Amino acid sequence: MREHDRFFFEQIADGVWRAEVDPPLPIEAEEEEQVRRCATTARLVDCNEAMLRMYACVEPAQLVGSRLGDSFDLSDPRSLGFFRAFVRGGYRASDLESNELDRNGEPRSFLNNLVGVVENGQLTRIWGTRRDISERKAAEEAGRAARNQLAALVQASPLPIVGIKPTGEVVSWNPAAETVFGWTAEETIGRRLLNIPGDKQEEFDGLRARVAAGHPSTGFETQRLRRDGTLLDVIISTAPLQGADGKTDGLVAIYTDITGRRRAEEELRQSQEELRQAQKMEAVGRLAGGIAHDFNNLLTAILSYSEMLLGELPAGAPMRDDIEQIRQAGTRAAELTNQLLAFSRRQLLQLRSVSLNEVVSAVDRILRRLIGEDIELRTELAADLRLTRADPGQMEQVLLNLAVNSRDAMPGGGRLTISTGNAEVGEVPSARWGRLEPGSYVTLTVRDTGSGMSPEVQERIFEPFFTTKEQGKGTGLGLSTVYGIVRQVGGHVFVTSAEGSGSVFTIYLPAGDAGAEPAAPAVPTAPVRGASETILLVEDEQLVRNLTREILVRNGYEVLQAADGLEALSAAAAYDGAIHLMLTDVVMPRMSGRELVERILPLRPEMRVLYVSGYSDEAIARQGQLTPGVELLPKPFTPGVLTTKIRELLDRDP
């Protein structure tokens, strides 16, 4: 090699080498023979310094004389493929990659250019240049591994991850996106996103444009569509994907489905609101119940004394009409206190198995007169309706109150629909059922086409004394009475309404399987005389005690009286004769009526007991439902009601 050629040979950065094929290789030989011979009989005879460095050699003797195939793993098909490509290319190859080992056994990658010299039909020598691309290949391999890892993470991610072009077409759609949104990758890739709700398209286009301009977005809350049409609440984090030129060539979006969390938050909010409302209703209920208790004591006196006076006055007496007006006013006041008791859930209910269909049928005629001719009344009664435990009279009151509320919401006429049905409430909590326990229920629904209610009004409709009517047009107790009666028998009442779209009240009552029971007998009016039996009267309210004593004495009873439980125990101990019945108040100072009964019955085991109270105390009636074997007479009562109940107890077989 001439001197100036040698200078160039040594200064070039690429590795330059020359190999002699000895013996020369006939070009007519079989391809596989040529491949083998190139690898095993072509030996290096010259190379430059750059070539030495590529193989971690410092002296030419470390490399010169070696076969071309010595740096290859010839058991690797890729190695023989290198020589095969050279042979098939007519002993020429450009940018041919090789994977070899240096003298330290470290893997190296080269990009080769090869030229074979053919003389007299034989390959005699090979010239070659090579560039070390080991670092580039390592970087490519690391990048490939990272991409594979990223792809695996995307595929395994529990979160939907979607890649799109800047123009909006989908380029990737992972399995989680298939699961959450319902569309497969095949259905989405190449198309614009299918999960954008119509009212969110403009929002999405704006977000896409901002991210494509290089502004990532995190924590963006919005809604996306499922294939079945349901809406999902999601948080989206979006970032641009940049190409080698630094320009944005795509976007990636990660979705977090927060529908369940939002539902849980809403259910928690509803529960907290229901608790707050229940606490408020309970506080007002205690006040209402206490007022009703005191009023019932007074009304007992007003109704009883007016009835006794009417019984003594002859027909046509000048004062008879005045006293009748007093009695009627007392009766109306008693109805008002009953509403207070119903709201406060302290009213005594006479529960029995009833059909809501019978309740609706019983008040049908009254309802038609009540709502007027300009309102159409429809009833839709389930043929297979289950029974429920309720007080029929109170359920009629519930229906009447709801009908009046609907009538007042339709001053220009409309349609009132009353329907019954069966319902099954599942184990999974639902916003539709609120806090209903799982099980079987019967429903009573009252639907109107009236003016509807705002959300603010709906929040307060069951509060006592709350009304949207003009002053003097309502007491504000109608719907609170409905609420109290329904809750007292273990039911729930739900309302859905919108201004201008009417209202729907739906009552859920626990279903029962017992047969229907006969209706309670009519309340008597005339007093029933006794047979000189002795009655122990225990009442802390002096007005009521004096009144009751007078009623009993007038009707032939001997009366022992006491102002509280301790006095009653002393009176019973001091009296030598038989005491046939004890008539006692429930709530008294120093000793309750129930405690008195527990202490006195061992002394007087044959004595009958009748409780009297302004409301049903939990010590006697659990949740207002009369405990079997316990007799309780609610206030206010009249002489006829009191004496009939006493006579019934005294005449009953032991």
C-alpha positions as CSV (number, residue, x, y, z in Angstrom):
1,M,0.0,0.0,0.0
2,R,1.4,3.4,-1.0
3,E,2.4,5.8,1.7
4,H,-0.2,8.4,1.2
5,D,-2.9,5.7,0.9
6,R,-1.7,4.3,4.2
7,F,-2.0,7.7,5.8
8,F,-5.6,7.9,4.7
9,F,-6.1,4.2,5.8
10,E,-5.0,5.0,9.4
11,Q,-6.7,8.4,9.8
12,I,-10.3,7.4,8.8
13,A,-12.7,7.0,11.7
14,D,-14.4,3.9,10.3
15,G,-12.7,0.5,10.6
16,V,-11.1,-0.5,7.4
17,W,-9.8,-4.1,6.7
18,R,-8.7,-6.5,4.1
19,A,-9.1,-10.3,4.1
20,E,-7.5,-12.9,1.9
21,V,-9.6,-16.0,0.9
22,D,-7.2,-18.9,1.0
23,P,-7.7,-21.1,-0.9
24,P,-9.7,-18.9,-3.3
25,L,-13.5,-19.6,-3.4
26,P,-15.0,-20.7,-6.7
27,I,-18.0,-18.5,-7.4
28,E,-19.7,-21.6,-8.9
29,A,-19.8,-23.4,-5.6
30,E,-23.1,-24.0,-3.8
31,E,-24.4,-21.1,-1.8
32,E,-24.1,-22.8,1.6
33,E,-20.5,-23.8,0.7
34,Q,-19.6,-20.2,-0.1
35,V,-21.2,-19.0,3.1
36,R,-19.2,-21.5,5.1
37,R,-15.9,-20.7,3.3
38,C,-16.4,-16.9,3.7
39,A,-16.7,-17.4,7.5
40,T,-13.9,-20.0,7.9
41,T,-11.3,-19.4,5.2
42,A,-11.3,-15.6,4.8
43,R,-8.5,-14.3,7.1
44,L,-7.7,-10.7,8.0
45,V,-4.4,-9.6,6.6
46,D,-4.7,-5.8,7.3
47,C,-6.7,-3.3,9.3
48,N,-6.4,0.2,10.6
49,E,-6.2,1.5,14.2
50,A,-10.0,2.2,14.3
51,M,-10.6,-1.5,13.5
52,L,-8.4,-2.5,16.3
53,R,-10.2,-0.3,18.8
54,M,-13.5,-1.7,17.8
55,Y,-12.4,-5.2,18.9
56,A,-10.6,-4.0,22.0
57,C,-7.2,-4.8,20.5
58,V,-4.0,-2.7,20.9
59,E,-1.7,-4.6,18.5
60,P,-2.4,-5.7,14.9
61,A,-1.2,-9.1,15.8
62,Q,-4.2,-9.6,18.0
63,L,-6.5,-9.3,15.1
64,V,-4.5,-9.9,11.9
65,G,-4.6,-13.6,10.9
66,S,-8.0,-14.3,12.5
67,R,-10.8,-15.7,10.4
68,L,-13.8,-13.4,9.6
69,G,-16.1,-15.8,11.4
70,D,-14.0,-15.9,14.6
71,S,-15.8,-12.8,16.0
72,F,-19.2,-14.3,15.2
73,D,-21.3,-16.8,17.1
74,L,-21.8,-19.1,14.2
75,S,-24.5,-21.1,16.1
76,D,-26.7,-18.0,15.8
77,P,-28.6,-18.1,12.5
78,R,-28.2,-14.3,12.2
79,S,-24.4,-14.7,12.0
80,L,-24.6,-17.0,8.9
81,G,-27.2,-14.6,7.6
82,F,-24.5,-11.9,7.5
83,F,-22.3,-13.9,5.2
84,R,-25.2,-15.2,3.1
85,A,-26.3,-11.6,2.4
86,F,-22.8,-10.9,1.2
87,V,-22.8,-13.9,-1.1
88,R,-26.3,-13.3,-2.5
89,G,-25.4,-9.7,-3.1
90,G,-22.7,-10.8,-5.6
91,Y,-20.0,-10.3,-3.1
92,R,-21.2,-6.8,-2.3
93,A,-23.1,-5.4,0.7
94,S,-24.0,-1.9,1.9
95,D,-25.1,-1.0,5.4
96,L,-25.2,-4.6,6.5
97,E,-25.5,-5.0,10.2
98,S,-23.4,-7.6,12.1
99,N,-23.6,-8.7,15.8
100,E,-20.1,-9.9,17.0
101,L,-17.9,-10.3,20.0
102,D,-14.8,-8.3,20.7
103,R,-11.6,-9.8,22.1
104,N,-13.0,-9.4,25.7
105,G,-16.2,-11.3,24.8
106,E,-18.3,-8.1,24.9
107,P,-21.1,-7.9,22.3
108,R,-20.6,-5.3,19.6
109,S,-22.7,-4.2,16.7
110,F,-21.3,-2.9,13.4
111,L,-22.7,-1.4,10.2
112,N,-20.7,-2.9,7.3
113,N,-19.9,-2.2,3.7
114,L,-18.2,-5.1,1.9
115,V,-16.7,-5.6,-1.6
116,G,-15.3,-8.9,-2.8
117,V,-12.5,-9.2,-5.4
118,V,-13.1,-12.0,-8.0
119,E,-10.2,-13.2,-10.2
120,N,-10.5,-16.0,-12.7
121,G,-13.9,-17.0,-11.4
122,Q,-12.7,-17.2,-7.8
123,L,-13.2,-14.9,-4.8
124,T,-9.7,-14.1,-3.7
125,R,-10.0,-11.2,-1.2
126,I,-12.6,-9.1,0.6
127,W,-12.4,-5.4,1.5
128,G,-14.5,-3.9,4.1
129,T,-15.4,-0.8,6.2
130,R,-17.4,-0.8,9.3
131,R,-18.9,1.7,11.8
132,D,-19.4,0.8,15.4
133,I,-23.1,1.2,16.2
134,S,-23.1,-0.6,19.5
135,E,-24.2,2.4,21.5
136,R,-26.9,3.2,19.0
137,K,-28.1,-0.4,19.1
138,A,-28.0,-0.5,22.9
139,A,-30.0,2.8,23.0
140,E,-32.5,1.4,20.4
141,E,-32.8,-1.8,22.5
142,A,-33.3,0.1,25.7
143,G,-35.9,2.2,23.9
144,R,-37.6,-0.9,22.5
145,A,-37.6,-2.5,26.0
146,A,-39.0,0.7,27.5
147,R,-41.7,0.8,24.8
148,N,-42.5,-2.8,25.5
149,Q,-42.7,-2.2,29.2
150,L,-44.9,0.9,28.6
151,A,-47.1,-1.1,26.2
152,A,-47.4,-3.9,28.9
153,L,-48.3,-1.3,31.5
154,V,-50.9,0.3,29.2
155,Q,-52.4,-3.1,28.5
156,A,-52.4,-4.2,32.1
157,S,-53.6,-0.8,33.5
158,P,-56.9,-0.8,35.3
159,L,-57.5,2.7,34.0
160,P,-58.6,3.4,30.5
161,I,-55.7,4.8,28.4
162,V,-56.5,6.2,25.0
163,G,-54.1,7.6,22.3
164,I,-55.4,9.9,19.6
165,K,-54.1,11.9,16.8
166,P,-54.1,15.7,17.1
167,T,-57.0,15.6,14.7
168,G,-59.0,13.4,17.1
169,E,-58.8,9.9,15.5
170,V,-58.1,7.0,18.0
171,V,-54.7,5.2,17.6
172,S,-54.8,3.1,20.7
173,W,-57.5,1.8,23.0
174,N,-56.4,-0.4,25.9
175,P,-58.4,-3.3,27.5
176,A,-59.5,-1.2,30.4
177,A,-61.1,1.3,28.0
178,E,-62.9,-1.6,26.4
179,T,-64.2,-2.7,29.8
180,V,-65.2,0.8,31.1
181,F,-66.7,2.2,27.9
182,G,-67.9,-0.9,26.2
183,W,-66.4,-0.4,22.7
184,T,-63.6,-2.8,21.5
185,A,-60.3,-1.5,20.1
186,E,-61.3,-2.7,16.6
187,E,-64.4,-0.6,16.8
188,T,-62.6,2.6,17.9
189,I,-59.1,2.7,16.3
190,G,-59.1,4.9,13.2
191,R,-62.3,6.6,14.2
192,R,-63.0,9.8,16.2
193,L,-63.8,9.2,19.8
194,L,-67.2,7.5,20.3
195,N,-67.5,8.3,24.1
196,I,-68.0,12.0,23.8
197,P,-71.6,13.0,24.8
198,G,-73.2,15.5,22.4
199,D,-73.2,18.3,25.0
200,K,-69.5,17.8,25.7
201,Q,-68.1,17.9,22.1
202,E,-67.2,21.6,22.2
203,E,-65.6,21.1,25.6
204,F,-63.6,18.2,24.3
205,D,-62.5,20.0,21.2
206,G,-61.2,22.9,23.3
207,L,-59.3,20.5,25.6
208,R,-57.8,18.7,22.7
209,A,-56.6,21.9,21.1
210,R,-55.0,23.1,24.3
211,V,-53.1,19.8,24.9
212,A,-52.1,19.6,21.2
213,A,-50.6,23.1,21.6
214,G,-48.3,21.7,24.3
215,H,-50.3,22.3,27.5
216,P,-50.9,19.1,29.5
217,S,-54.1,18.8,31.5
218,T,-54.5,16.9,34.8
219,G,-57.6,16.3,37.0
220,F,-60.1,17.5,34.4
221,E,-63.6,16.4,35.7
222,T,-66.3,15.8,33.1
223,Q,-68.6,13.1,31.8
224,R,-68.1,10.4,29.1
225,L,-70.5,8.0,27.4
226,R,-70.7,4.2,27.7
227,R,-71.7,2.1,24.7
228,D,-75.1,1.4,26.5
229,G,-75.8,5.1,26.7
230,T,-75.1,5.6,30.4
231,L,-73.0,8.5,31.5
232,L,-69.9,8.1,33.5
233,D,-68.3,10.7,35.8
234,V,-64.6,10.7,35.0
235,I,-61.3,12.6,35.7
236,I,-59.1,12.9,32.6
237,S,-55.4,13.6,32.6
238,T,-54.1,14.4,29.1
239,A,-50.6,15.0,27.7
240,P,-49.1,15.7,24.2
241,L,-46.9,13.0,22.5
242,Q,-44.0,14.5,20.6
243,G,-42.2,13.1,17.7
244,A,-38.4,13.1,16.9
245,D,-38.8,16.6,15.5
246,G,-40.3,17.9,18.8
247,K,-43.7,18.5,17.3
248,T,-46.9,17.1,18.8
249,D,-48.0,14.1,16.7
250,G,-50.5,12.7,19.2
251,L,-52.2,12.9,22.6
252,V,-52.6,10.3,25.4
253,A,-55.5,10.5,27.8
254,I,-55.9,8.5,31.1
255,Y,-59.4,8.2,32.5
256,T,-60.4,7.6,36.1
257,D,-64.0,6.5,36.5
258,I,-65.3,8.3,39.6
259,T,-69.0,7.4,39.0
260,G,-69.0,5.1,42.0
261,R,-67.2,7.6,44.2
262,R,-69.7,10.4,43.1
263,R,-72.6,8.0,43.9
264,A,-71.1,7.2,47.3
265,E,-70.5,10.9,48.0
266,E,-74.1,11.7,47.0
267,E,-75.4,8.8,49.1
268,L,-73.3,10.1,52.0
269,R,-74.7,13.6,51.4
270,Q,-78.2,12.3,51.3
271,S,-77.7,10.3,54.5
272,Q,-76.3,13.3,56.3
273,E,-79.2,15.4,55.0
274,E,-81.7,12.7,56.1
275,L,-80.0,12.6,59.5
276,R,-80.1,16.3,59.8
277,Q,-83.8,16.4,58.7
278,A,-84.6,13.5,61.1
279,Q,-83.0,15.2,64.0
280,K,-84.9,18.4,63.2
281,M,-88.1,16.5,62.8
282,E,-87.5,14.6,66.0
283,A,-86.9,17.9,67.9
284,V,-90.0,19.5,66.5
285,G,-91.9,16.2,67.1
286,R,-91.0,16.2,70.8
287,L,-92.3,19.7,71.1
288,A,-95.4,18.9,69.2
289,G,-96.0,15.7,71.2
290,G,-95.6,17.6,74.5
291,I,-98.0,20.3,73.4
292,A,-100.5,17.7,72.3
293,H,-100.2,15.9,75.6
294,D,-101.0,19.0,77.6
295,F,-103.8,19.9,75.1
296,N,-105.3,16.5,75.4
297,N,-105.7,16.9,79.2
298,L,-107.5,20.1,78.7
299,L,-109.6,18.8,75.8
300,T,-110.6,15.8,77.9
301,A,-112.1,18.2,80.4
302,I,-113.8,20.3,77.7
303,L,-115.3,17.4,75.8
304,S,-116.4,15.5,78.8
305,Y,-117.9,18.4,80.7
306,S,-119.7,19.6,77.6
307,E,-121.0,16.1,76.9
308,M,-122.2,15.7,80.5
309,L,-124.0,19.1,80.3
310,L,-125.6,18.2,77.1
311,G,-126.8,15.0,78.7
312,E,-128.5,16.9,81.5
313,L,-130.1,19.7,79.5
314,P,-133.5,19.0,77.9
315,A,-134.0,19.4,74.2
316,G,-134.7,23.0,73.3
317,A,-132.9,24.4,76.3
318,P,-131.5,27.9,75.5
319,M,-127.9,27.0,76.4
320,R,-127.8,23.7,74.5
321,D,-126.7,25.3,71.2
322,D,-123.9,27.2,73.0
323,I,-122.6,24.0,74.7
324,E,-122.8,22.1,71.4
325,Q,-120.6,24.7,69.9
326,I,-118.1,24.3,72.7
327,R,-118.1,20.5,72.1
328,Q,-117.7,20.9,68.4
329,A,-114.8,23.3,68.9
330,G,-113.2,20.8,71.3
331,T,-113.6,18.0,68.7
332,R,-111.9,20.1,66.1
333,A,-109.1,20.9,68.5
334,A,-108.8,17.1,69.3
335,E,-108.4,16.5,65.6
336,L,-105.6,19.0,65.4
337,T,-103.8,17.5,68.4
338,N,-104.2,14.1,66.7
339,Q,-102.3,15.5,63.8
340,L,-99.6,16.7,66.1
341,L,-99.3,13.3,67.6
342,A,-99.3,11.6,64.2
343,F,-96.4,13.9,63.1
344,S,-94.5,13.3,66.4
345,R,-95.1,9.5,66.0
346,R,-96.6,9.3,69.5
347,Q,-100.1,8.4,68.4
348,L,-101.6,5.1,69.4
349,L,-102.2,3.0,66.3
350,Q,-104.6,0.1,66.1
351,L,-102.6,-2.0,63.7
352,R,-104.1,-4.9,61.7
353,S,-103.5,-6.5,58.4
354,V,-105.0,-4.4,55.6
355,S,-105.1,-4.1,51.9
356,L,-104.2,-0.7,50.5
357,N,-106.7,-1.4,47.7
358,E,-109.5,-1.5,50.4
359,V,-108.2,1.8,51.8
360,V,-108.3,3.5,48.4
361,S,-111.8,2.0,47.7
362,A,-113.1,3.1,51.1
363,V,-112.3,6.8,50.5
364,D,-113.0,6.9,46.8
365,R,-116.4,8.6,47.1
366,I,-115.1,11.1,49.7
367,L,-112.1,11.8,47.5
368,R,-114.3,12.6,44.4
369,R,-116.3,15.1,46.5
370,L,-113.1,16.5,48.0
371,I,-111.2,17.3,44.8
372,G,-114.1,18.7,42.8
373,E,-115.4,18.0,39.3
374,D,-112.6,19.8,37.5
375,I,-110.0,17.2,38.6
376,E,-110.1,13.8,37.0
377,L,-109.5,11.0,39.5
378,R,-108.0,7.7,38.3
379,T,-107.2,4.6,40.4
380,E,-104.9,1.9,39.3
381,L,-105.0,-0.9,41.9
382,A,-102.7,-4.0,41.7
383,A,-104.7,-7.2,41.5
384,D,-102.2,-9.2,43.4
385,L,-101.4,-6.6,46.1
386,R,-99.9,-7.9,49.3
387,L,-101.2,-7.0,52.7
388,T,-99.5,-4.7,55.2
389,R,-99.7,-3.9,58.9
390,A,-101.2,-0.5,59.4
391,D,-104.0,1.4,61.0
392,P,-106.8,1.6,58.3
393,G,-108.2,4.9,59.6
394,Q,-104.8,6.5,59.6
395,M,-104.0,5.3,56.1
396,E,-107.2,6.8,55.0
397,Q,-106.1,10.1,56.6
398,V,-102.8,9.8,54.7
399,L,-104.6,9.3,51.4
400,L,-106.9,12.2,52.1
401,N,-104.1,14.6,53.0
402,L,-102.1,13.7,49.9
403,A,-105.2,14.2,47.7
404,V,-105.9,17.6,49.3
405,N,-102.3,18.6,48.7
406,S,-102.6,17.6,45.0
407,R,-106.0,19.3,44.7
408,D,-104.5,22.6,45.9
409,A,-101.7,22.3,43.4
410,M,-104.2,22.1,40.5
411,P,-106.4,25.2,41.0
412,G,-107.3,25.1,37.3
413,G,-108.1,21.4,37.2
414,G,-106.0,18.4,36.2
415,R,-105.6,14.7,36.8
416,L,-105.0,12.9,40.1
417,T,-103.9,9.2,39.8
418,I,-103.8,6.9,42.8
419,S,-102.1,3.5,42.3
420,T,-101.0,0.6,44.4
421,G,-98.3,-2.0,43.8
422,N,-95.8,-4.5,45.1
423,A,-92.1,-3.7,45.3
424,E,-88.9,-5.7,46.1
425,V,-86.0,-3.7,47.5
426,G,-82.6,-5.4,46.9
427,E,-79.5,-5.6,48.9
428,V,-77.6,-3.1,46.8
429,P,-78.1,0.5,48.0
430,S,-80.0,2.7,45.5
431,A,-80.8,6.4,45.3
432,R,-84.3,5.4,44.3
433,W,-85.0,3.7,47.6
434,G,-83.0,5.8,50.0
435,R,-82.5,4.0,53.2
436,L,-85.1,1.3,52.8
437,E,-84.2,-2.1,54.3
438,P,-84.1,-5.0,51.7
439,G,-87.3,-6.9,51.5
440,S,-90.9,-6.9,50.2
441,Y,-93.0,-3.8,50.2
442,V,-96.4,-2.5,49.1
443,T,-96.6,0.9,47.6
444,L,-99.2,3.7,47.5
445,T,-98.5,6.3,44.9
446,V,-100.3,9.6,44.5
447,R,-99.5,11.5,41.2
448,D,-100.8,14.8,40.1
449,T,-100.4,17.1,37.1
450,G,-100.2,20.2,39.2
451,S,-97.8,23.1,39.5
452,G,-95.0,21.0,41.1
453,M,-92.4,22.1,43.6
454,S,-89.0,23.6,43.6
455,P,-86.1,21.7,45.3
456,E,-86.2,24.2,48.1
457,V,-89.8,23.5,48.9
458,Q,-89.3,19.7,48.6
459,E,-86.7,19.9,51.3
460,R,-89.2,21.4,53.8
461,I,-92.6,19.9,52.8
462,F,-92.7,17.4,55.7
463,E,-91.9,20.1,58.3
464,P,-94.8,20.8,60.6
465,F,-96.5,24.2,60.0
466,F,-94.6,24.7,56.8
467,T,-97.0,25.7,54.0
468,T,-96.9,27.6,50.7
469,K,-100.5,28.5,50.9
470,E,-102.0,31.8,51.7
471,Q,-102.4,32.7,55.4
472,G,-105.5,31.0,56.7
473,K,-105.7,28.5,53.9
474,G,-103.8,25.7,55.6
475,T,-102.3,24.5,58.9
476,G,-99.1,23.2,57.5
477,L,-99.7,19.8,59.2
478,G,-101.1,17.8,56.3
479,L,-97.9,16.4,54.8
480,S,-96.1,16.3,58.2
481,T,-99.0,14.1,59.4
482,V,-98.5,11.8,56.4
483,Y,-94.8,11.6,57.2
484,G,-95.4,10.8,60.9
485,I,-98.1,8.1,60.2
486,V,-96.0,6.4,57.6
487,R,-92.8,6.4,59.6
488,Q,-94.6,5.1,62.7
489,V,-95.5,1.9,60.9
490,G,-92.0,1.4,59.6
491,G,-92.6,2.9,56.1
492,H,-91.0,5.6,54.0
493,V,-92.4,8.3,51.9
494,F,-90.6,9.7,48.8
495,V,-91.4,12.7,46.6
496,T,-90.3,13.6,43.1
497,S,-91.4,16.9,41.6
498,A,-90.4,19.7,39.4
499,E,-91.9,23.1,38.9
500,G,-94.5,22.9,36.2
501,S,-94.4,19.1,36.0
502,G,-96.6,17.9,38.9
503,S,-95.6,15.8,41.9
504,V,-95.4,12.1,42.8
505,F,-95.7,10.9,46.3
506,T,-94.8,7.2,46.8
507,I,-95.2,5.4,50.1
508,Y,-93.4,2.2,50.9
509,L,-94.9,0.0,53.6
510,P,-93.5,-3.4,54.7
511,A,-95.5,-6.2,53.2
512,G,-97.1,-8.8,55.5
513,D,-98.8,-12.2,54.8
514,A,-101.5,-12.3,57.5
515,G,-105.1,-12.4,56.5
516,A,-107.2,-9.2,56.7
517,E,-108.8,-8.5,60.0
518,P,-112.2,-7.1,60.7
519,A,-112.6,-3.4,61.2
520,A,-112.6,-2.0,64.8
521,P,-116.1,-1.5,66.3
522,A,-117.7,2.0,66.1
523,V,-116.9,4.3,69.1
524,P,-119.9,4.5,71.5
525,T,-121.3,7.8,72.6
526,A,-123.6,7.1,75.5
527,P,-122.0,6.3,79.0
528,V,-122.3,2.7,80.3
529,R,-123.1,2.3,83.9
530,G,-121.1,0.2,86.4
531,A,-122.2,-2.2,89.0
532,S,-120.7,-0.6,92.1
533,E,-117.2,-1.9,91.4
534,T,-114.2,-0.1,93.0
535,I,-111.8,1.7,90.8
536,L,-108.4,3.1,91.8
537,L,-107.9,6.3,89.8
538,V,-104.3,7.5,89.5
539,E,-103.8,10.8,87.6
540,D,-101.3,13.6,88.3
541,E,-103.4,16.3,86.5
542,Q,-105.9,17.5,89.0
543,L,-108.4,18.8,86.4
544,V,-108.5,15.4,84.7
545,R,-108.5,13.5,88.0
546,N,-111.6,15.4,89.2
547,L,-113.3,15.0,85.9
548,T,-112.7,11.3,85.7
549,R,-113.8,10.8,89.3
550,E,-117.0,12.6,88.6
551,I,-117.7,10.5,85.5
552,L,-117.1,7.3,87.4
553,V,-119.1,8.2,90.4
554,R,-122.0,9.3,88.2
555,N,-122.0,6.0,86.4
556,G,-122.1,3.8,89.6
557,Y,-118.5,3.2,90.5
558,E,-116.7,3.5,93.9
559,V,-113.6,5.5,93.4
560,L,-110.2,5.6,95.2
561,Q,-108.0,8.4,93.9
562,A,-104.3,9.2,94.0
563,A,-102.2,12.0,92.5
564,D,-99.1,9.7,91.7
565,G,-97.8,6.2,92.0
566,L,-96.7,6.4,95.6
567,E,-100.1,7.6,96.7
568,A,-101.7,4.8,94.7
569,L,-99.6,2.2,96.5
570,S,-100.5,3.6,99.9
571,A,-104.2,3.7,99.0
572,A,-104.2,0.1,97.7
573,A,-102.4,-1.1,100.9
574,A,-104.9,0.8,103.1
575,Y,-108.1,-0.3,101.4
576,D,-109.5,-3.6,102.7
577,G,-112.0,-4.3,100.0
578,A,-111.5,-5.5,96.4
579,I,-110.1,-3.1,93.9
580,H,-111.6,-4.3,90.6
581,L,-109.7,-2.0,88.2
582,M,-106.9,0.6,88.3
583,L,-107.2,3.5,85.9
584,T,-103.7,5.1,85.7
585,D,-102.0,7.8,83.7
586,V,-98.8,6.7,81.9
587,V,-96.4,9.6,82.5
588,M,-96.4,10.9,86.1
589,P,-93.9,12.4,88.5
590,R,-92.0,10.2,90.9
591,M,-93.2,7.0,89.4
592,S,-94.4,6.0,85.9
593,G,-97.6,4.2,85.2
594,R,-95.8,1.1,84.1
595,E,-93.6,1.0,87.3
596,L,-96.7,1.4,89.4
597,V,-98.4,-1.6,87.7
598,E,-95.3,-3.7,88.2
599,R,-95.3,-2.9,91.9
600,I,-99.0,-3.1,92.6
601,L,-100.1,-6.2,90.7
602,P,-98.3,-8.6,93.1
603,L,-100.4,-7.0,95.9
604,R,-103.6,-7.0,93.8
605,P,-103.2,-9.8,91.2
606,E,-106.9,-9.9,90.4
607,M,-107.1,-6.2,89.6
608,R,-107.5,-5.1,86.0
609,V,-105.4,-2.3,84.6
610,L,-106.3,0.4,82.0
611,Y,-103.7,3.0,81.0
612,V,-104.8,6.5,80.0
613,S,-102.4,8.9,78.3
614,G,-102.2,12.0,76.1
615,Y,-99.8,10.0,73.9
616,S,-98.5,6.5,73.7
617,D,-95.4,6.4,75.9
618,E,-92.7,3.9,74.8
619,A,-92.9,2.3,78.2
620,I,-96.4,1.1,77.3
621,A,-96.6,1.1,73.5
622,R,-93.4,0.4,71.5
623,Q,-93.2,2.9,68.6
624,G,-96.9,3.7,69.1
625,Q,-98.0,0.2,68.3
626,L,-100.1,-1.3,71.1
627,T,-98.3,-4.2,72.8
628,P,-100.5,-7.3,73.0
629,G,-102.2,-7.6,76.4
630,V,-101.9,-3.9,77.2
631,E,-105.0,-1.8,77.3
632,L,-104.5,1.9,76.7
633,L,-107.2,4.6,76.3
634,P,-105.9,7.7,74.5
635,K,-106.9,11.2,75.6
636,P,-109.0,13.1,75.0
637,F,-111.9,10.8,75.9
638,T,-115.5,11.3,76.6
639,P,-117.7,9.7,79.4
640,G,-119.1,7.2,76.9
641,V,-115.7,6.1,75.6
642,L,-114.3,5.8,79.1
643,T,-117.1,3.9,80.7
644,T,-117.5,1.5,77.8
645,K,-113.8,0.6,77.9
646,I,-114.0,0.1,81.7
647,R,-117.1,-2.1,81.3
648,E,-115.4,-4.1,78.6
649,L,-112.4,-4.9,80.8
650,L,-114.4,-5.7,83.9
651,D,-116.7,-8.1,82.0
652,R,-113.8,-9.8,80.2
653,D,-113.0,-13.4,81.3
654,P,-109.9,-13.6,83.5
